[in-house]
Amino acid sequence: MSGSLVGQAVFIVSVGLILYVYFGYPLLMFVMARLAPKNVEKAPIRPSVSFIIAAYNEARDIRQKLENTLALEYPEEKLEIIITSDASTDGTDDIAREFAGRGVRLVRQPERRGKTAAQNLAVEAAAGEIIVFSDATSMYEPDAVCMLAANFADASVGCVAGKLVYVDPAATTVGSGARSYWNYESFLKRNESTASSLIGVSGCIYAVRRANYLPMYPEACSDFLIATVIRKQGLRTVYEPLAVCAEVTNGEASKEMKMRVRVISQTFTDLWRNREMLDPFHSGIYALQLLSHKVLRYSIPIFLAAAFVSSAVLAFNSRVFLLIFAVQAAFFAAAAAAWVLERIGVKGGPLSIPLYFLLANIASVAGFIQFLKGERYAAWEPIRDSGLR
């Protein structure tokens, strides 16, 4: 086979995989959700709920979060509110204690062991039939818990993910890219849920049957791993778009990158420790979802590099590939330009999408390298933009 044919084959396979990950797999989930939907039998039930707020040094936001939680439209006698503090040092615990007279409990982890360990500790102390997990900066709609609870009328449901809506009050370039990305993810979650089951949830709004919650190792990405924990018990994780919470996006590329690298590294750890779930003969369509939504998604940088290099080589003898190479180069240049503009405080406008795309894929590489190096995240450092709330 000539070098030209090899180059063309590499290019076609690489582009084909990229198109499958971003378009083919979502289309497959969309079609499956329409042809063989697995609907949820909902009912307006009101089981007892333990609402757990994970916090590490959240003094700036915890008061507003508690007021938001106390205003939820859920029977007061059936709602237990727990702050689980990962050895906070900034006064978060003192603020939580101020709300003790209004029914808020503080569960403090004496040493920093990370968010997942703090959640495990809180669940041990929880009395509710349903556990709702939230972050200190996530503002819930008043009926969000009611909407989550309705799904547990279906005995096949073990976990319910709510809808996260990102807000970007400063209209930043990174924030705009994050919002576009999350709109795409929300579309995919809706169809994955209806076709089969989610493979992960938004960590700021999800609920689990207390009977099906199993303690997770401290370095786990709990909002990813929980879906696998539930699936191993023969239950589904479903998406409830009417259970809504809002969260302010990161407005700086460096902070968004740091967060994504941590999450991706943790996810690789979870995939490796639960690698039997990647076997279609063991877990069926769930394996296809993990392979498509996670493994291949995180492999996109390899396919991008292969497509870029192969088209560059082929461009020497083909005007078509010269044009293809130029389009790719322009896309990456636009992302780089947006990064520079963001660094000097200039909004990138339409360049937000190529910037976020490049940022997400660089984070995949960095996260994988950290996983290979054996670096594990347990201690948890919430990344917040100052002045945006």
C-alpha positions as CSV (number, residue, x, y, z in Angstrom):
1,M,0.0,0.0,0.0
2,S,1.4,3.4,-1.0
3,G,2.1,6.2,1.5
4,S,-0.7,8.2,0.0
5,L,-3.2,5.4,0.6
6,V,-2.0,4.9,4.2
7,G,-2.4,8.6,4.8
8,Q,-5.9,8.7,3.4
9,A,-6.9,5.7,5.5
10,V,-5.5,7.3,8.6
11,F,-7.4,10.5,7.8
12,I,-10.7,8.8,7.0
13,V,-10.6,6.6,10.1
14,S,-9.7,9.5,12.4
15,V,-12.4,11.8,11.0
16,G,-14.9,8.9,11.1
17,L,-14.2,8.3,14.8
18,I,-14.5,12.1,15.6
19,L,-17.8,12.3,13.7
20,Y,-19.1,9.1,15.5
21,V,-18.3,10.5,19.0
22,Y,-19.8,13.9,18.5
23,F,-22.6,13.1,16.0
24,G,-23.0,9.4,15.4
25,Y,-23.3,8.3,19.0
26,P,-25.8,11.0,20.0
27,L,-27.8,10.1,16.9
28,L,-27.8,6.5,17.9
29,M,-29.1,7.4,21.3
30,F,-31.8,9.6,19.8
31,V,-33.0,6.8,17.5
32,M,-33.0,4.2,20.3
33,A,-34.9,6.6,22.5
34,R,-37.6,7.0,19.8
35,L,-37.8,3.4,18.7
36,A,-37.6,1.6,22.1
37,P,-38.0,4.1,24.8
38,K,-37.6,3.1,28.5
39,N,-40.0,5.5,30.1
40,V,-40.1,6.1,33.8
41,E,-43.3,5.5,35.8
42,K,-43.5,8.7,37.8
43,A,-45.8,9.6,40.6
44,P,-46.1,12.6,43.0
45,I,-44.6,10.7,46.0
46,R,-43.0,12.4,48.9
47,P,-40.4,10.0,50.5
48,S,-38.2,11.2,53.3
49,V,-35.2,13.1,51.9
50,S,-31.7,13.8,53.2
51,F,-30.4,16.8,51.4
52,I,-26.5,16.7,51.6
53,I,-24.5,19.8,50.7
54,A,-20.8,19.1,50.3
55,A,-18.6,22.0,51.3
56,Y,-14.9,22.9,51.7
57,N,-14.2,26.5,52.6
58,E,-17.5,27.8,51.2
59,A,-18.1,30.7,53.6
60,R,-18.8,33.1,50.8
61,D,-21.7,31.1,49.4
62,I,-23.0,28.7,52.1
63,R,-25.4,31.1,53.7
64,Q,-27.2,31.8,50.4
65,K,-27.2,28.1,49.6
66,L,-28.8,27.2,52.9
67,E,-31.5,29.9,52.4
68,N,-32.2,28.4,49.0
69,T,-32.4,24.9,50.4
70,L,-34.8,25.9,53.2
71,A,-37.1,27.5,50.6
72,L,-37.5,24.3,48.7
73,E,-41.2,23.2,48.2
74,Y,-40.9,19.9,50.0
75,P,-42.7,18.8,53.2
76,E,-40.6,20.2,56.0
77,E,-41.1,17.1,58.2
78,K,-39.7,15.0,55.4
79,L,-36.6,17.1,54.5
80,E,-33.4,16.7,56.4
81,I,-30.6,19.1,55.5
82,I,-27.0,18.1,56.2
83,I,-23.8,20.2,55.5
84,T,-20.9,17.8,55.1
85,S,-17.7,19.8,55.7
86,D,-14.3,18.5,54.5
87,A,-12.4,20.0,57.4
88,S,-13.2,23.6,56.3
89,T,-11.1,26.3,57.9
90,D,-12.7,29.5,56.7
91,G,-15.8,29.7,58.9
92,T,-18.1,27.5,56.8
93,D,-18.8,25.3,59.8
94,D,-19.7,28.3,62.0
95,I,-22.2,29.6,59.5
96,A,-23.7,26.1,59.2
97,R,-24.1,26.0,63.0
98,E,-26.0,29.3,62.9
99,F,-28.8,27.4,61.0
100,A,-29.1,24.5,63.6
101,G,-32.3,26.1,65.0
102,R,-33.8,25.8,61.5
103,G,-33.0,22.1,61.2
104,V,-29.6,22.1,59.5
105,R,-27.1,19.5,60.7
106,L,-23.4,19.8,60.3
107,V,-21.3,16.6,59.7
108,R,-17.7,17.6,59.9
109,Q,-14.8,15.5,58.5
110,P,-12.0,16.1,61.0
111,E,-9.2,15.7,58.4
112,R,-9.4,16.5,54.7
113,R,-10.1,13.4,52.8
114,G,-12.0,14.9,49.8
115,K,-15.5,15.4,48.6
116,T,-16.4,11.7,48.1
117,A,-15.3,10.7,51.6
118,A,-17.2,13.6,53.0
119,Q,-20.3,12.5,51.2
120,N,-19.8,8.9,52.4
121,L,-19.7,10.2,56.0
122,A,-22.8,12.3,55.5
123,V,-24.8,9.3,54.1
124,E,-23.9,7.3,57.2
125,A,-25.5,10.0,59.3
126,A,-28.5,10.5,57.0
127,A,-32.0,9.2,57.8
128,G,-33.8,9.8,54.5
129,E,-35.1,7.2,52.1
130,I,-33.7,9.3,49.3
131,I,-30.3,11.1,49.4
132,V,-30.0,14.3,47.3
133,F,-26.5,15.6,46.7
134,S,-25.7,19.2,46.0
135,D,-22.8,21.7,46.0
136,A,-22.6,24.9,47.9
137,T,-22.9,27.1,44.9
138,S,-25.9,25.3,43.2
139,M,-29.1,27.2,43.4
140,Y,-32.2,25.0,43.1
141,E,-35.6,25.8,41.7
142,P,-38.2,25.5,44.5
143,D,-39.8,22.3,43.0
144,A,-36.5,20.6,42.1
145,V,-36.6,18.0,44.9
146,C,-40.2,17.1,44.2
147,M,-39.3,16.5,40.6
148,L,-36.4,14.3,41.5
149,A,-38.5,12.3,44.0
150,A,-41.3,11.6,41.5
151,N,-39.0,9.3,39.5
152,F,-38.4,6.9,42.5
153,A,-42.0,5.7,42.1
154,D,-40.5,3.5,39.4
155,A,-38.8,0.5,41.1
156,S,-36.2,0.2,38.3
157,V,-34.8,3.6,39.1
158,G,-31.9,3.8,41.6
159,C,-30.5,7.3,40.8
160,V,-32.0,10.5,39.3
161,A,-30.0,13.3,37.7
162,G,-31.4,16.8,37.6
163,K,-30.7,19.5,35.0
164,L,-27.8,21.8,35.5
165,V,-28.1,25.2,33.9
166,Y,-24.9,27.3,33.6
167,V,-25.2,31.0,34.0
168,D,-22.5,33.4,32.9
169,P,-23.2,36.9,34.3
170,A,-19.9,38.3,33.1
171,A,-20.5,36.9,29.6
172,T,-17.0,35.4,29.4
173,T,-15.5,33.6,26.5
174,V,-14.9,30.4,28.5
175,G,-18.3,30.7,30.1
176,S,-20.0,30.9,26.8
177,G,-18.2,27.8,25.5
178,A,-19.1,25.9,28.7
179,R,-22.8,26.8,28.2
180,S,-22.8,25.6,24.6
181,Y,-21.0,22.4,25.6
182,W,-23.5,21.7,28.4
183,N,-26.5,22.3,26.2
184,Y,-25.1,19.6,24.0
185,E,-24.5,17.3,27.0
186,S,-28.0,17.9,28.2
187,F,-29.4,16.8,24.9
188,L,-27.3,13.7,25.0
189,K,-28.3,12.9,28.6
190,R,-32.0,13.1,27.8
191,N,-31.6,10.5,25.0
192,E,-29.2,8.3,26.9
193,S,-31.7,8.2,29.8
194,T,-34.6,7.3,27.6
195,A,-32.7,4.7,25.6
196,S,-31.1,3.0,28.5
197,S,-29.4,4.7,31.5
198,L,-27.1,7.6,32.2
199,I,-23.5,6.8,32.7
200,G,-22.9,9.9,34.9
201,V,-24.7,12.8,36.6
202,S,-24.2,16.5,37.4
203,G,-22.6,16.5,40.9
204,C,-24.6,19.5,42.0
205,I,-28.0,17.9,41.5
206,Y,-28.7,14.2,41.8
207,A,-30.6,11.8,44.0
208,V,-30.0,8.2,45.1
209,R,-32.1,5.6,46.9
210,R,-30.5,5.3,50.4
211,A,-30.7,1.5,50.1
212,N,-28.7,1.5,46.9
213,Y,-25.9,4.0,47.9
214,L,-22.6,2.2,48.4
215,P,-19.6,4.0,49.9
216,M,-17.1,4.9,47.2
217,Y,-13.3,5.1,47.5
218,P,-12.1,8.7,48.3
219,E,-10.4,9.3,44.9
220,A,-13.6,8.5,43.0
221,C,-15.4,11.0,40.8
222,S,-18.6,10.3,42.7
223,D,-20.9,11.9,40.2
224,F,-19.5,9.7,37.4
225,L,-19.1,6.5,39.4
226,I,-22.5,6.6,41.0
227,A,-24.2,5.5,37.8
228,T,-22.0,2.5,37.6
229,V,-22.6,1.6,41.2
230,I,-26.4,1.7,40.4
231,R,-26.0,-0.2,37.2
232,K,-24.2,-3.0,38.9
233,Q,-27.3,-3.4,41.1
234,G,-29.4,-3.9,38.0
235,L,-31.0,-0.4,38.3
236,R,-31.1,2.7,36.1
237,T,-29.9,6.2,36.4
238,V,-32.3,8.5,34.7
239,Y,-32.5,12.2,33.7
240,E,-35.1,14.6,35.1
241,P,-35.0,17.8,33.1
242,L,-37.7,19.4,35.3
243,A,-35.4,19.3,38.3
244,V,-33.4,22.4,37.7
245,C,-30.5,24.1,39.4
246,A,-28.3,27.0,38.3
247,E,-24.5,27.3,38.7
248,V,-22.2,30.1,37.7
249,T,-19.6,29.0,35.1
250,N,-15.9,29.3,35.4
251,G,-14.9,32.5,33.6
252,E,-11.2,31.8,33.2
253,A,-9.6,29.2,30.9
254,S,-7.0,28.2,33.5
255,K,-9.6,27.4,36.2
256,E,-11.8,25.5,33.8
257,M,-8.8,23.5,32.6
258,K,-7.8,22.7,36.2
259,M,-11.3,21.5,37.0
260,R,-11.6,19.4,33.8
261,V,-8.1,17.8,34.3
262,R,-9.1,16.7,37.8
263,V,-12.4,15.2,36.7
264,I,-10.9,13.4,33.7
265,S,-8.1,11.9,35.8
266,Q,-10.6,10.7,38.3
267,T,-12.8,9.3,35.6
268,F,-9.9,7.3,34.1
269,T,-9.3,5.9,37.6
270,D,-13.0,4.9,37.9
271,L,-13.0,3.3,34.4
272,W,-9.9,1.3,35.2
273,R,-11.2,0.1,38.5
274,N,-14.5,-0.9,36.9
275,R,-13.2,-2.0,33.6
276,E,-15.4,-5.1,33.5
277,M,-18.2,-2.7,32.7
278,L,-16.6,-1.9,29.3
279,D,-17.3,-5.5,28.2
280,P,-20.5,-5.6,26.1
281,F,-21.0,-9.2,27.0
282,H,-21.1,-8.2,30.7
283,S,-23.0,-5.0,30.7
284,G,-24.6,-4.7,27.3
285,I,-25.5,-1.3,26.0
286,Y,-24.0,0.3,29.1
287,A,-20.6,-0.8,27.8
288,L,-21.3,0.9,24.5
289,Q,-22.2,4.0,26.3
290,L,-19.1,4.0,28.4
291,L,-16.9,3.3,25.4
292,S,-18.6,6.0,23.2
293,H,-19.3,8.8,25.7
294,K,-16.1,8.4,27.8
295,V,-13.3,6.3,26.3
296,L,-13.6,7.5,22.7
297,R,-14.5,11.0,23.8
298,Y,-11.3,11.2,25.8
299,S,-9.4,9.7,22.8
300,I,-10.4,12.6,20.5
301,P,-7.0,14.3,20.8
302,I,-5.4,11.3,19.2
303,F,-7.9,11.3,16.3
304,L,-7.4,15.1,15.9
305,A,-3.7,14.8,15.8
306,A,-3.8,11.9,13.3
307,A,-6.2,13.8,11.0
308,F,-4.1,17.0,11.2
309,V,-0.8,15.2,10.5
310,S,-2.1,13.0,7.8
311,S,-3.9,15.9,6.0
312,A,-0.6,17.9,6.2
313,V,1.3,15.1,4.5
314,L,-1.4,14.6,1.9
315,A,-1.6,18.4,1.2
316,F,1.7,18.3,-0.7
317,N,0.1,16.4,-3.5
318,S,-3.6,17.3,-3.2
319,R,-5.4,20.6,-3.3
320,V,-8.4,19.0,-1.6
321,F,-6.2,18.0,1.4
322,L,-4.5,21.3,1.3
323,L,-7.9,23.0,1.8
324,I,-8.8,20.4,4.6
325,F,-5.5,21.1,6.3
326,A,-6.0,24.9,6.1
327,V,-9.5,24.6,7.6
328,Q,-8.1,22.6,10.6
329,A,-5.3,25.0,11.0
330,A,-7.7,28.0,11.0
331,F,-9.9,26.3,13.6
332,F,-6.9,25.7,16.0
333,A,-5.7,29.2,15.3
334,A,-9.1,30.6,16.2
335,A,-9.0,28.7,19.5
336,A,-5.5,30.0,20.2
337,A,-6.6,33.5,19.4
338,A,-9.5,33.2,21.8
339,W,-7.2,32.0,24.5
340,V,-4.9,35.0,24.0
341,L,-7.9,37.4,24.0
342,E,-9.2,35.9,27.2
343,R,-5.8,36.4,28.9
344,I,-5.9,40.1,28.1
345,G,-9.5,40.5,29.1
346,V,-11.1,40.7,25.7
347,K,-14.2,38.7,25.0
348,G,-13.8,36.2,22.1
349,G,-17.5,36.1,21.0
350,P,-17.9,33.3,18.4
351,L,-14.4,32.0,19.2
352,S,-15.7,30.6,22.4
353,I,-16.7,27.3,20.9
354,P,-13.2,26.5,19.3
355,L,-11.6,27.7,22.5
356,Y,-13.7,25.4,24.7
357,F,-13.3,22.5,22.3
358,L,-9.5,22.8,22.4
359,L,-9.5,23.3,26.2
360,A,-11.5,20.2,26.7
361,N,-9.2,18.1,24.6
362,I,-6.0,19.4,26.1
363,A,-7.6,18.6,29.5
364,S,-8.2,15.0,28.2
365,V,-4.5,14.6,27.5
366,A,-3.4,16.1,30.8
367,G,-5.9,14.1,32.7
368,F,-4.7,10.8,31.1
369,I,-1.1,11.7,31.8
370,Q,-1.9,12.3,35.4
371,F,-3.8,9.0,35.6
372,L,-0.8,7.1,34.1
373,K,1.6,8.8,36.5
374,G,-0.5,7.5,39.4
375,E,-1.7,10.9,40.6
376,R,-5.0,10.6,42.4
377,Y,-7.3,13.3,43.6
378,A,-9.0,12.9,46.9
379,A,-8.5,16.3,48.6
380,W,-10.9,18.6,46.8
381,E,-10.3,22.3,46.0
382,P,-13.5,23.9,44.7
383,I,-12.6,26.3,41.8
384,R,-14.5,29.5,42.0
385,D,-14.3,32.8,40.1
386,S,-14.3,35.8,42.4
387,G,-16.8,38.5,42.1
388,L,-19.3,36.7,39.9
389,R,-21.9,35.9,42.5
